Amino acid sequence: MKRERLAHKNFLWARILLFIAVASVWVGLVSSQACGAPDSAGCSTNSESRKLDFWLGDWSVTYAGAPDPSSSKVSLELGRCVVMEKWSGGNGHQGINMFVYSADDQHWHGMFADNEGRVHVFEGKVTHGPAEFLGTSRGANGETDLNRIRVVRVGPDEVEQTWEKSADNGAKWTTVFRGEYSRKKD
């Protein structure tokens, strides 16, 4: 049991270090491109980079099992290149989601991290409305799970985010989170 806890703790630290490394690479890439590029407004004018702008703003989030509405603030960072969600799920649970379109490989990438040591890295596709990101993680018993996050615009002031897991590489999905976002009124 002690060996399993130590292995789990080491696994969590490895994921935290991975998060820091990936975030550093993203910041470095975006900074170097912005400094060396003749058009520093690239992300702000690139239509692909703007496809998640519907999600920008301050949100109340409700989901099954939540004692009170959670909160989410979605903003643009790093020269309008990174869509960053900072959320608080109640009971002290907090996290950050980052999504960015890479002009280099012409793909969307995402990263999730929370204050419980979980880190997930995703690759995805965003259309005008729905976004879908896929990435793997380790389950409680060391098995590989496939994760799927979807962000869908329901209306001008409503967004839905779902997080699903599959233990069989996508044949069957189980919803682990379904949040309904309502834009906060001033």
Secondary structure by P-SEA (a helix, b strand, c coil): caaaaaaaaaaaaaaaaaaaaaaaaaaaaaaaaaaccccccccccccccccccccccbbbbbccccccbbbbbbbbccccccbbbbbbccccccbbbbbbbbccccccccccccccbbbbbbcccccccbbbbbbccccccbbbbbbbbbbbbccccbbbbbbbbbcccccbbbbcbbbbbbbbcc
